[in-house]
């Protein structure tokens, strides 16, 4: 991110030079040349690390494979202008200047050149490509630039729409590259207002929190990798959050870690293949926790049918107010019981408390205020084999072994292998 910020000035200076050359020319392609330079300048500011895709997306997917001289590809001369800018962006200043010199020397920006139809299509493609700049690139990278350089905590607010797909993913990737898994929770917090697009918060790492005031599309939190997701309706909403769907289908698919608090109902296949994330939600559709292998899920409301199908790990706590949960479970691999053990009570209470802190959920408040009365209505769902291995690990930990050592010994004990 530091590199991105530092390179803005040199990129803009060179592009301004190109813009000056462009306005000296005449011809039908002048408007296209002016637009492409303006487009590249905006991309350089908001998304330098996307420059390769921007500058080579249509005709030459690998710009670096082009010859050094523009003579061979006269009709595609704008490629060389792009290559010059890209070289300077990559801090290869001398080579970029040489490419720019070749463009000027050959009068490639001269409006009298005989540009082909393909050349104009290329320019149009670049101009249209500008619409694909993501919020991560044009808002998060810019607003978090200083905080990202130091790792200091910062909160920003943005507006989003359902066309903003995979929000947070690209910025999360930059966080992982720079900080790994070392950041504290909520280091970078983004309060989003509006409708989250598909894959909102996908793969975001620890240290990044996305708080959505609105609702979200399918694949919410897909592959969550340590980050935190919060979603709740706007304060002015008149409906009951606990009775309305607020995120789409397949939320938290393949999540590995992190925390999620959903003030409302999620669609079908909630937490499918979750292997480590913790989530609180106020109702789910069909096939909830399917193929789940780890983590914790607290459902403060109804579930659809086939809950827990193929579930081989993790624990779910489900509020069964109507005493009909048993009709909706896939019982092939799981055990169902009341929440009676001290550790389970503390875990469930902690998850509900965090849910209130994150979303101000009215239903969670009612449950926590009368927790002892609600507790018998909760069911604990755990895979049989998972329960066996957890108990065996606890046995070896009681003998003084570390957790990792206990897991190894438990495996040998249960499989009979040495």
Secondary structure as GFF3:
##gff-version 3
##sequence-region A 1 418
A	DSSP	alpha_helix	2	22	.	.	.	ID=ss1
A	DSSP	alpha_helix	30	46	.	.	.	ID=ss2
A	DSSP	three_ten_helix	48	50	.	.	.	ID=ss3
A	DSSP	alpha_helix	51	56	.	.	.	ID=ss4
A	DSSP	three_ten_helix	63	65	.	.	.	ID=ss5
A	DSSP	three_ten_helix	74	76	.	.	.	ID=ss6
A	DSSP	alpha_helix	78	89	.	.	.	ID=ss7
A	DSSP	alpha_helix	93	105	.	.	.	ID=ss8
A	DSSP	alpha_helix	117	129	.	.	.	ID=ss9
A	DSSP	three_ten_helix	130	132	.	.	.	ID=ss10
A	DSSP	alpha_helix	135	135	.	.	.	ID=ss11
A	DSSP	pi_helix	136	140	.	.	.	ID=ss12
A	DSSP	alpha_helix	141	143	.	.	.	ID=ss13
A	DSSP	alpha_helix	145	150	.	.	.	ID=ss14
A	DSSP	beta_strand	154	160	.	.	.	ID=ss15
A	DSSP	alpha_helix	169	179	.	.	.	ID=ss16
A	DSSP	beta_strand	188	196	.	.	.	ID=ss17
A	DSSP	beta_strand	208	216	.	.	.	ID=ss18
A	DSSP	beta_strand	225	232	.	.	.	ID=ss19
A	DSSP	three_ten_helix	241	243	.	.	.	ID=ss20
A	DSSP	beta_strand	245	247	.	.	.	ID=ss21
A	DSSP	beta_strand	257	262	.	.	.	ID=ss22
A	DSSP	beta_strand	265	266	.	.	.	ID=ss23
A	DSSP	beta_strand	275	281	.	.	.	ID=ss24
A	DSSP	beta_strand	293	299	.	.	.	ID=ss25
A	DSSP	beta_strand	313	319	.	.	.	ID=ss26
A	DSSP	three_ten_helix	325	327	.	.	.	ID=ss27
A	DSSP	beta_strand	334	338	.	.	.	ID=ss28
A	DSSP	alpha_helix	342	359	.	.	.	ID=ss29
A	DSSP	alpha_helix	362	369	.	.	.	ID=ss30
A	DSSP	alpha_helix	371	375	.	.	.	ID=ss31
A	DSSP	beta_strand	378	383	.	.	.	ID=ss32
A	DSSP	alpha_helix	384	397	.	.	.	ID=ss33
A	DSSP	alpha_helix	403	415	.	.	.	ID=ss34
###
